[in-house]
């Protein structure tokens, strides 16, 4: 994987542990939304990206936005007694 397409380890750890991660604007903008999602899918971590921002900022990568990755295949824990 090229250096510019490398996903930081802390994002992978956060996704594995919590199922979501606030990844930030810098990483999202550097890789691009689609490339970020493609790379994570190739790493068996298909995600959705949600960008929360002030409705006045219509830019592709809002400066004050919150960038949240959420795993699509997050398993729901079920109590074995209920089965």
VODOVO-854495 format. One record per residue: chain; x, y, z of N, C-alpha, C, CB in turn; residue number from 1. Coordinates in nm, 4 decimals. Atoms other than C-alpha are relative to their C-alpha. Glycine has a CB too. Layout:
// residues N
(rec "A"; (X; Y; Z); (X; Y; Z); (X; Y; Z); (X; Y; Z); NUM)
...
***
This chain:
// residues 83
(rec "A"; (0.0848; -0.1173; 0.0000); (0.0000; 0.0000; 0.0000); (0.0897; 0.1241; 0.0000); (-0.0967; -0.0004; 0.1227); 1)
(rec "A"; (-0.0795; -0.1211; 0.0081); (0.1383; 0.3415; -0.0907); (-0.0088; 0.0785; 0.1306); (-0.0459; 0.0865; -0.1177); 2)
(rec "A"; (-0.0062; -0.0749; -0.1251); (0.2406; 0.5707; 0.1937); (-0.1191; 0.0930; 0.0169); (0.1284; 0.0797; 0.0066); 3)
(rec "A"; (0.1102; -0.0949; -0.0133); (-0.0293; 0.8279; 0.1178); (-0.1339; -0.0694; 0.0246); (-0.0091; 0.0861; -0.1244); 4)
(rec "A"; (0.1246; 0.0736; -0.0194); (-0.2973; 0.5555; 0.1350); (-0.0013; -0.0792; 0.1301); (-0.0234; -0.0933; -0.1163); 5)
(rec "A"; (-0.0102; 0.0770; -0.1233); (-0.1867; 0.4152; 0.4706); (-0.0977; 0.0538; 0.1047); (0.1443; 0.0035; 0.0541); 6)
(rec "A"; (0.0922; -0.0347; -0.1071); (-0.4520; 0.4114; 0.7406); (0.0771; -0.0098; 0.1313); (-0.1266; -0.0937; 0.0001); 7)
(rec "A"; (-0.0715; 0.0062; -0.1287); (-0.3040; 0.4983; 1.0832); (-0.0519; -0.1150; 0.0870); (-0.0144; 0.1338; 0.0759); 8)
(rec "A"; (0.0331; 0.1147; -0.0841); (-0.2987; 0.2057; 1.3259); (-0.1053; 0.0350; 0.1053); (0.1256; -0.0528; 0.0680); 9)
(rec "A"; (0.0967; -0.0367; -0.1042); (-0.4978; 0.4008; 1.5870); (-0.1434; -0.0030; -0.0517); (0.0319; 0.1386; 0.0549); 10)
(rec "A"; (0.1347; 0.0079; 0.0570); (-0.7956; 0.4156; 1.3495); (-0.0456; -0.1459; -0.0030); (-0.0036; 0.0616; -0.1432); 11)
(rec "A"; (0.0323; 0.1427; 0.0043); (-0.7854; 0.0374; 1.3015); (-0.0317; -0.0509; 0.1403); (0.1168; -0.0807; -0.0616); 12)
(rec "A"; (0.0224; 0.0434; -0.1381); (-0.7582; -0.0194; 1.6775); (-0.1331; 0.0517; 0.0533); (0.1145; 0.0475; 0.0899); 13)
(rec "A"; (0.1256; -0.0599; -0.0458); (-1.0475; 0.2164; 1.7469); (-0.1204; -0.0696; -0.0642); (-0.0025; 0.1508; -0.0323); 14)
(rec "A"; (0.1079; 0.0714; 0.0682); (-1.2679; 0.0469; 1.4848); (-0.0182; -0.1400; 0.0572); (0.0281; -0.0080; -0.1500); 15)
(rec "A"; (0.0069; 0.1358; -0.0541); (-1.1809; -0.2967; 1.6206); (-0.0589; -0.0012; 0.1406); (0.1389; -0.0637; 0.0014); 16)
(rec "A"; (0.0442; -0.0018; -0.1387); (-1.2484; -0.1978; 1.9796); (-0.1422; 0.0534; 0.0168); (0.0947; 0.0827; 0.0819); 17)
(rec "A"; (0.1274; -0.0686; -0.0226); (-1.5507; 0.0321; 1.9491); (-0.0999; -0.0118; -0.1153); (0.0262; 0.1441; 0.0264); 18)
(rec "A"; (0.0888; 0.0077; 0.1151); (-1.6915; -0.0221; 1.6001); (-0.0199; 0.1330; -0.0701); (-0.1320; -0.0533; 0.0422); 19)
(rec "A"; (0.0060; -0.1316; 0.0640); (-1.6527; 0.3474; 1.5186); (0.1254; 0.0771; 0.0367); (-0.1282; 0.0785; 0.0428); 20)
(rec "A"; (-0.1199; -0.0789; -0.0248); (-1.3845; 0.6139; 1.5105); (-0.0180; 0.1405; -0.0567); (0.1241; -0.0682; -0.0617); 21)
(rec "A"; (-0.0037; -0.1378; 0.0491); (-1.3652; 0.9917; 1.4847); (0.1379; 0.0191; -0.0624); (-0.0278; 0.1060; 0.1160); 22)
(rec "A"; (-0.1292; 0.0060; 0.0686); (-1.0925; 0.9953; 1.2212); (0.0589; 0.1367; -0.0322); (-0.0143; -0.0781; -0.1266); 23)
(rec "A"; (-0.0524; -0.1339; 0.0248); (-1.0622; 1.3683; 1.1561); (0.0040; 0.0414; -0.1457); (0.1355; 0.0098; 0.0553); 24)
(rec "A"; (0.0024; -0.0599; 0.1334); (-1.0558; 1.5985; 0.8566); (0.1302; -0.0250; -0.0765); (-0.0257; 0.1499; 0.0106); 25)
(rec "A"; (-0.1288; 0.0087; 0.0688); (-0.6829; 1.5786; 0.7780); (0.0176; -0.1346; -0.0708); (0.1140; 0.0219; 0.0994); 26)
(rec "A"; (-0.0150; 0.1332; 0.0592); (-0.6791; 1.2023; 0.7178); (-0.1020; -0.0207; -0.1105); (-0.0151; -0.1093; 0.1072); 27)
(rec "A"; (0.1065; 0.0171; 0.0994); (-1.0112; 1.2057; 0.5324); (0.0322; 0.0775; -0.1270); (-0.1354; 0.0458; 0.0570); 28)
(rec "A"; (-0.0323; -0.0830; 0.1168); (-0.9009; 1.4896; 0.3043); (0.1245; -0.0533; -0.0718); (0.0219; 0.1471; 0.0428); 29)
(rec "A"; (-0.1249; 0.0498; 0.0602); (-0.5516; 1.3424; 0.2482); (-0.0259; -0.1219; -0.0877); (0.1022; -0.0353; 0.1095); 30)
(rec "A"; (0.0272; 0.1224; 0.0752); (-0.6834; 1.0037; 0.1362); (-0.1161; 0.0168; -0.0975); (-0.0295; -0.1141; 0.0954); 31)
(rec "A"; (0.1231; -0.0129; 0.0772); (-1.0147; 1.1211; -0.0074); (-0.1043; -0.0937; 0.0580); (0.0242; -0.0304; -0.1503); 32)
(rec "A"; (0.1078; 0.0799; -0.0604); (-1.3507; 0.9892; 0.1108); (-0.0064; -0.1406; -0.0586); (-0.1345; 0.0696; -0.0194); 33)
(rec "A"; (0.0162; 0.1294; 0.0660); (-1.3784; 0.7100; -0.1453); (0.1208; -0.0901; 0.0230); (-0.0224; 0.0194; -0.1495); 34)
(rec "A"; (-0.1208; 0.0805; -0.0192); (-1.0163; 0.5945; -0.1135); (0.0096; -0.0482; 0.1445); (0.1258; 0.0810; -0.0377); 35)
(rec "A"; (0.0003; 0.0389; -0.1411); (-1.0452; 0.5910; 0.2670); (-0.0925; -0.1195; 0.0211); (-0.0435; 0.1185; 0.0895); 36)
(rec "A"; (0.0969; 0.1084; -0.0154); (-1.3551; 0.3715; 0.2500); (0.0434; -0.1258; -0.0761); (-0.1379; 0.0456; -0.0485); 37)
(rec "A"; (-0.0496; 0.1136; 0.0789); (-1.2064; 0.1490; -0.0236); (0.1132; -0.0720; 0.0734); (0.0487; 0.0476; -0.1387); 38)
(rec "A"; (-0.1147; 0.0577; -0.0696); (-0.8853; 0.0960; 0.1731); (-0.0453; -0.0768; 0.1235); (0.1001; 0.1097; 0.0393); 39)
(rec "A"; (0.0515; 0.0691; -0.1179); (-1.0749; 0.0061; 0.4904); (-0.0732; -0.1287; -0.0400); (-0.0942; 0.0926; 0.0795); 40)
(rec "A"; (0.0704; 0.1197; 0.0473); (-1.2947; -0.2377; 0.2940); (0.1003; -0.1084; -0.0402); (-0.0923; 0.0347; -0.1197); 41)
(rec "A"; (-0.1046; 0.0947; 0.0371); (-0.9798; -0.4018; 0.1521); (0.0657; -0.0619; 0.1230); (0.1051; 0.0689; -0.0861); 42)
(rec "A"; (-0.0577; 0.0490; -0.1258); (-0.8629; -0.4432; 0.5135); (-0.1062; -0.0748; 0.0822); (0.0589; 0.1181; 0.0825); 43)
(rec "A"; (0.1115; 0.0705; -0.0644); (-1.1893; -0.6309; 0.5943); (-0.0666; 0.0819; 0.1093); (0.0484; -0.1303; 0.0580); 44)
(rec "A"; (0.0685; -0.0901; -0.0921); (-1.3311; -0.3294; 0.7745); (-0.0863; 0.0972; -0.0814); (0.1026; 0.0774; 0.0897); 45)
(rec "A"; (0.0858; -0.0898; 0.0782); (-1.6078; -0.1949; 0.5488); (-0.0697; 0.0994; 0.0926); (-0.1048; -0.0809; -0.0813); 46)
(rec "A"; (0.0528; -0.1059; -0.0860); (-1.7242; 0.1360; 0.6912); (-0.0905; 0.0949; -0.0767); (0.1138; 0.0776; 0.0635); 47)
(rec "A"; (0.0737; -0.1150; 0.0500); (-1.9642; 0.4202; 0.6417); (0.0683; 0.1222; 0.0591); (-0.1539; -0.0062; 0.0380); 48)
(rec "A"; (-0.0586; -0.1248; -0.0482); (-1.8362; 0.7766; 0.6748); (-0.1104; 0.1030; 0.0135); (0.1122; 0.0508; -0.0955); 49)
(rec "A"; (0.0976; -0.1060; -0.0234); (-2.0552; 1.0433; 0.8294); (0.0771; 0.1258; 0.0364); (-0.1024; -0.0389; 0.1126); 50)
(rec "A"; (-0.0648; -0.1273; -0.0288); (-1.9486; 1.4064; 0.8298); (-0.1058; 0.0935; 0.0574); (0.0670; 0.0612; -0.1285); 51)
(rec "A"; (0.0918; -0.0910; -0.0671); (-2.1267; 1.6275; 1.0796); (0.0632; 0.1379; 0.0000); (-0.0323; -0.0475; 0.1455); 52)
(rec "A"; (-0.0562; -0.1347; 0.0052); (-2.0836; 2.0005; 1.0304); (-0.1111; 0.1037; 0.0040); (0.0857; 0.0185; -0.1265); 53)
(rec "A"; (0.0915; -0.1129; 0.0044); (-2.2437; 2.3402; 1.0461); (-0.0657; 0.0024; -0.1377); (0.0741; 0.1346; 0.0301); 54)
(rec "A"; (0.0721; 0.0032; 0.1275); (-2.5106; 2.3542; 0.7759); (0.0426; 0.1110; -0.0943); (-0.1482; 0.0095; 0.0245); 55)
(rec "A"; (-0.0454; -0.1100; 0.0849); (-2.3582; 2.6787; 0.6483); (0.1218; -0.0389; -0.0834); (0.0326; 0.1218; 0.0854); 56)
(rec "A"; (-0.1212; 0.0429; 0.0700); (-2.0360; 2.5017; 0.5448); (-0.0357; -0.1118; -0.0964); (0.1097; -0.0465; 0.1002); 57)
(rec "A"; (0.0395; 0.0965; 0.1038); (-2.1181; 2.3251; 0.2173); (0.1201; -0.0640; -0.0695); (-0.0878; 0.0685; -0.1038); 58)
(rec "A"; (-0.1185; 0.0538; 0.0666); (-1.7582; 2.2320; 0.1319); (0.0077; -0.1522; 0.0151); (0.1269; 0.0651; 0.0566); 59)
(rec "A"; (-0.0162; 0.1452; -0.0014); (-1.6569; 1.8717; 0.0644); (0.0608; -0.0469; 0.1311); (0.0869; -0.0453; -0.1172); 60)
(rec "A"; (-0.0675; 0.0327; -0.1251); (-1.4326; 1.8668; 0.3721); (-0.0103; 0.1194; 0.0951); (0.1491; -0.0382; -0.0254); 61)
(rec "A"; (0.0192; -0.1152; -0.0890); (-1.5754; 2.1151; 0.6271); (0.1098; 0.0078; 0.1069); (-0.1380; -0.0076; 0.0673); 62)
(rec "A"; (-0.1095; -0.0208; -0.0945); (-1.3037; 2.2633; 0.8493); (-0.0413; -0.0375; 0.1425); (0.0466; 0.1458; -0.0044); 63)
(rec "A"; (0.0445; 0.0275; -0.1367); (-1.5080; 2.2370; 1.1696); (-0.0862; -0.1258; 0.0095); (-0.0774; 0.1186; 0.0537); 64)
(rec "A"; (0.0817; 0.1207; 0.0016); (-1.6680; 1.9042; 1.0773); (0.0540; -0.1093; 0.0917); (-0.0101; -0.0527; -0.1405); 65)
(rec "A"; (-0.0373; 0.1201; -0.0747); (-1.6637; 1.5818; 1.2772); (-0.0132; -0.1166; -0.0969); (-0.0902; -0.0206; 0.1293); 66)
(rec "A"; (-0.0078; 0.1071; 0.0984); (-1.5618; 1.2834; 1.0641); (-0.0056; -0.1339; 0.0736); (0.1302; 0.0116; -0.0861); 67)
(rec "A"; (0.0215; 0.1222; -0.0754); (-1.6980; 0.9529; 1.1958); (-0.0090; -0.1210; -0.0925); (-0.1264; 0.0116; 0.0841); 68)
(rec "A"; (0.0048; 0.1278; 0.0704); (-1.6238; 0.6081; 1.0552); (-0.0761; -0.0988; 0.0879); (0.1445; -0.0529; -0.0335); 69)
(rec "A"; (0.0751; 0.1026; -0.0714); (-1.8653; 0.3300; 1.1540); (0.0070; -0.1295; -0.0797); (-0.1478; 0.0437; 0.0228); 70)
(rec "A"; (-0.0059; 0.1299; 0.0670); (-1.8142; -0.0381; 1.0749); (-0.1385; -0.0431; -0.0452); (0.0608; -0.1060; 0.0927); 71)
(rec "A"; (0.1271; 0.0502; 0.0520); (-2.0898; -0.1830; 0.8558); (-0.0327; -0.1371; 0.0550); (0.0032; -0.0051; -0.1512); 72)
(rec "A"; (0.0226; 0.1385; -0.0401); (-2.0439; -0.5396; 0.9788); (0.0191; -0.0216; 0.1497); (0.0926; -0.0913; -0.0765); 73)
(rec "A"; (-0.0143; 0.0099; -0.1457); (-2.0384; -0.4715; 1.3532); (-0.0955; -0.1069; 0.0518); (-0.0281; 0.1376; 0.0693); 74)
(rec "A"; (0.0823; 0.1086; -0.0517); (-2.1634; -0.7851; 1.5283); (-0.0742; 0.0454; 0.1248); (0.0860; -0.1238; 0.0306); 75)
(rec "A"; (0.0803; -0.0293; -0.1170); (-2.4434; -0.7506; 1.7792); (0.0203; -0.1141; 0.0988); (-0.1512; 0.0183; -0.0369); 76)
(rec "A"; (-0.0208; 0.1023; -0.1018); (-2.3685; -0.9307; 2.1022); (-0.1352; -0.0461; 0.0525); (0.0888; 0.0533; 0.1157); 77)
(rec "A"; (0.1253; 0.0576; -0.0443); (-2.6483; -1.1659; 2.2008); (0.0277; -0.0884; 0.1203); (-0.0685; -0.0801; -0.1138); 78)
(rec "A"; (-0.0130; 0.0848; -0.1175); (-2.6904; -1.3284; 2.5419); (-0.0355; -0.1423; -0.0403); (-0.0908; 0.0500; 0.1166); 79)
(rec "A"; (0.0228; 0.1396; 0.0408); (-2.6594; -1.7046; 2.4872); (-0.1245; -0.0592; 0.0653); (0.1216; -0.0856; 0.0348); 80)
(rec "A"; (0.1176; 0.0519; -0.0692); (-2.9425; -1.7665; 2.7382); (-0.1288; 0.0284; -0.0752); (-0.0084; 0.0587; 0.1385); 81)
(rec "A"; (0.1206; -0.0379; 0.0725); (-3.1905; -1.5967; 2.5062); (-0.0256; -0.0896; -0.1198); (0.0097; 0.1434; -0.0451); 82)
(rec "A"; (0.0160; 0.0833; 0.1200); (-3.1315; -1.8443; 2.2219); (-0.0801; -0.1228; 0.0223); (0.1309; -0.0391; -0.0529); 83)
***
